[in-house]
Amino acid sequence: MKDLAGKVAVITGAASGMGRAMVRKAASEGMHVLAGDIDEAGLAETVGGLENAQLMLTDVTSPDANEALANAALERFGGIHLVHLNAGVLTGGFTWENTVDDWRWVLDVNLWGVIHGVRSFIPRMLEKGEAGHVVITASVGGLTSGGLLGPYTTSKYGAVAIAESLHRELDIIEAPIGVSCLCPGPVATGIFRAERNRPDTYDDTCGPMSADAEAAAFHRALISAIDEGTDPAVIPELVFDAVRNDKFWIFPHPDFKERIAARTESIMSETNPEYTVGLPDAIPPSR
Ligand SMILES: NC(=O)c1ccc[n+]([C@@H]2O[C@H](COP(=O)([O-])OP(=O)(O)OC[C@H]3O[C@@H](n4cnc5c(N)ncnc54)[C@H](O)[C@@H]3O)[C@@H](O)[C@H]2O)c1
């Protein structure tokens, strides 16, 4: 989709981080923007001062909220052209330490949020028949899993699979809708403070860090990598390039391809996975 000015963008997870940066970029491109999130104050800060951006309180875990967001884009702006399913949360800990509520929360937001978004937006875009593009925020954690982020990487593998399915299916029906899968490494956002927006319907949690010393060291390394990570404002430049040039994969951190290649090689050669490839500073020594 080359011509973006005057078109309509809907972005979830828009109250912070990469979603906020996307709203600002889309508005600066002359798009009408609908920004969805559960954090109303953050949303207000995102759209503040932007003439062509509006907010809508949206919990992506709810199918009805996704329907309402899609309907609002049509009612307020008359179309849906760029959809960025971006809301996400994260928990730490060993896979067995994560509580049922931890698993439910992460999968509800990161996986079901994408599923509901696809089910609400794609049929309306197909019905309109206009050129469009869907961006799904996955992660390098959707292509490699190194442990200690079990629910998160599970959800992101699912997000990658949905993006690939959508790409193939829209091609089968020759729809004028492109798809991109955004797979960042560390970006300096609030993702490791995701608990701040955790609804109290998910009460029981193992917390963002494991009680185990080495696992906690991994999380501390990951938090510093994220705090010192890429400026979120860089990401929309790559996303808009992908939208304009119909690129599926968006890799803001190409260094991580080494990890993806190592994982693929371990599958192809049927050798056991090596988890430290490409992430030497973030992984604690083996016991
Ligand atoms: N920051 C990184 O290093 C990194 C790396 C790879 C992928 N990602 C992914 O990028 C996406 C954006 O996250 P970010 O890094 O900007 O973090 P962030 O915490 O700054 O932003 C995430 C936003 O999602 C919102 N959110 C949480 N639950 C929601 C719900 N139920 N409904 C609607 N919105 C909800 C939060 O309120 C927040 O505004 C996420 O999907 C995340 O998994 C982040």
PDBQT file of the ligand as one rigid body, heavy atoms in Angstrom, charges set to zero:
ROOT
HETATM    1  N1  LIG A 301      10.093  -3.941  23.875  1.00  0.00    +0.000 N 
HETATM    2  C1  LIG A 301      10.662  -5.010  23.344  1.00  0.00    +0.000 C 
HETATM    3  O1  LIG A 301      11.863  -5.253  23.531  1.00  0.00    +0.000 OA
HETATM    4  C2  LIG A 301       9.836  -5.934  22.470  1.00  0.00    +0.000 A 
HETATM    5  C3  LIG A 301      10.516  -6.878  21.684  1.00  0.00    +0.000 A 
HETATM    6  C4  LIG A 301       9.767  -7.710  20.864  1.00  0.00    +0.000 A 
HETATM    7  C5  LIG A 301       8.391  -7.592  20.806  1.00  0.00    +0.000 A 
HETATM    8  N2  LIG A 301       7.756  -6.658  21.598  1.00  0.00    +0.000 N 
HETATM    9  C6  LIG A 301       6.297  -6.555  21.479  1.00  0.00    +0.000 C 
HETATM   10  O2  LIG A 301       5.965  -5.235  21.095  1.00  0.00    +0.000 OA
HETATM   11  C7  LIG A 301       4.599  -4.975  21.420  1.00  0.00    +0.000 C 
HETATM   12  C8  LIG A 301       4.471  -3.594  22.027  1.00  0.00    +0.000 C 
HETATM   13  O3  LIG A 301       5.058  -3.607  23.323  1.00  0.00    +0.000 OA
HETATM   14  P1  LIG A 301       6.075  -2.499  23.834  1.00  0.00    +0.000 P 
HETATM   15  O4  LIG A 301       7.407  -3.115  23.829  1.00  0.00    +0.000 OA
HETATM   16  O5  LIG A 301       5.842  -1.217  23.133  1.00  0.00    +0.000 OA
HETATM   17  O6  LIG A 301       5.643  -2.434  25.384  1.00  0.00    +0.000 OA
HETATM   18  P2  LIG A 301       4.774  -1.363  26.199  1.00  0.00    +0.000 P 
HETATM   19  O7  LIG A 301       4.528  -1.997  27.520  1.00  0.00    +0.000 OA
HETATM   20  O8  LIG A 301       5.459  -0.058  26.181  1.00  0.00    +0.000 OA
HETATM   21  O9  LIG A 301       3.417  -1.264  25.370  1.00  0.00    +0.000 OA
HETATM   22  C9  LIG A 301       2.463  -2.330  25.391  1.00  0.00    +0.000 C 
HETATM   23  C10 LIG A 301       1.066  -1.730  25.441  1.00  0.00    +0.000 C 
HETATM   24  O10 LIG A 301       0.095  -2.806  25.408  1.00  0.00    +0.000 OA
HETATM   25  C11 LIG A 301      -0.980  -2.403  26.244  1.00  0.00    +0.000 C 
HETATM   26  N3  LIG A 301      -1.844  -3.503  26.666  1.00  0.00    +0.000 N 
HETATM   27  C12 LIG A 301      -1.604  -4.439  27.615  1.00  0.00    +0.000 A 
HETATM   28  N4  LIG A 301      -2.697  -5.211  27.774  1.00  0.00    +0.000 NA
HETATM   29  C13 LIG A 301      -3.640  -4.758  26.904  1.00  0.00    +0.000 A 
HETATM   30  C14 LIG A 301      -4.969  -5.147  26.605  1.00  0.00    +0.000 A 
HETATM   31  N5  LIG A 301      -5.563  -6.170  27.247  1.00  0.00    +0.000 N 
HETATM   32  N6  LIG A 301      -5.652  -4.466  25.651  1.00  0.00    +0.000 NA
HETATM   33  C15 LIG A 301      -5.068  -3.410  25.025  1.00  0.00    +0.000 A 
HETATM   34  N7  LIG A 301      -3.812  -2.991  25.267  1.00  0.00    +0.000 NA
HETATM   35  C16 LIG A 301      -3.105  -3.659  26.205  1.00  0.00    +0.000 A 
HETATM   36  C17 LIG A 301      -0.288  -1.748  27.433  1.00  0.00    +0.000 C 
HETATM   37  O11 LIG A 301      -1.196  -0.966  28.188  1.00  0.00    +0.000 OA
HETATM   38  C18 LIG A 301       0.811  -0.943  26.738  1.00  0.00    +0.000 C 
HETATM   39  O12 LIG A 301       0.365   0.359  26.439  1.00  0.00    +0.000 OA
HETATM   40  C19 LIG A 301       4.178  -6.116  22.324  1.00  0.00    +0.000 C 
HETATM   41  O13 LIG A 301       3.405  -7.045  21.587  1.00  0.00    +0.000 OA
HETATM   42  C20 LIG A 301       5.491  -6.736  22.740  1.00  0.00    +0.000 C 
HETATM   43  O14 LIG A 301       5.358  -8.098  23.072  1.00  0.00    +0.000 OA
HETATM   44  C21 LIG A 301       8.461  -5.846  22.420  1.00  0.00    +0.000 A 
ENDROOT
TORSDOF 0
